[in-house]
Amino acid sequence: MRTDIDEVQEQVKRLNGRIEENERILKRAVERDLGDQDSMRANVGTMSERVETLEGMVEQHHRYLNLPPVQQKPGPSGGAAFAGGEPEPKPSARGRTKTKETESYDKSIALYRDGKYEEAIEGFRTFLKTYPKSDRGDNAHFWIGESYMAVKQYEQAILAYQEVIKKYPKGNKVPTPCCARPLLSWKSRIRRAPNCS
């Protein structure tokens, strides 16, 4: 009987080792993908700002040369970029908010990458309260789950991943939590099993 228990414990240890290795591989892949996404998002934001600036300059030149106003296609907000020949006012407050939003998110990501998982969780929660409609909301919930994974609070990680799936069913973070939930569930069952510590 004792031999069987020892054998099962050895198998559990080997499986735990495999799980941890898979977690490391998955974590590296996710971080690489998220870095690419964040970089692309920053580039798109920069390009949008540049296009807005250039459109404003073109409109100013048209007015200076007494040319008819440029008929533009609807902008991202759905309305025309210029109405009656007057340039749309610069959204300076929106620009500052976006910058603060980005800074808040980036600060939380930096905490996560520095291994300060509890602080990262707090940072992402604050981010979500401050910017509830952010397009990075799914990322923030996802990183809360990853932070809980890192501190081995698997039940909390499952709950965070469920938030990603529930609130952002079409978000880019849904496939990872869907794959991780069965693994986490299995791992938390092993932790609760007798004589397996």
FENGI-V963927 format. One line per field, one symbol per residue. phi: phi as a letter, one per 20 degrees, with the letter a starting at -180 (. if undefined). Layout:
phi=???
This chain:
phi=.ffffffffffffffffffffffffffffffffffffffffffffffffffgffffffffffffelefffedfgefeneffccmneffffeffffffffffffffffffffffeneffffgfffffgfffcfdffdgfffffffffffgfeldffffgfffffgffecfdffefgffffegffffffffffefflde
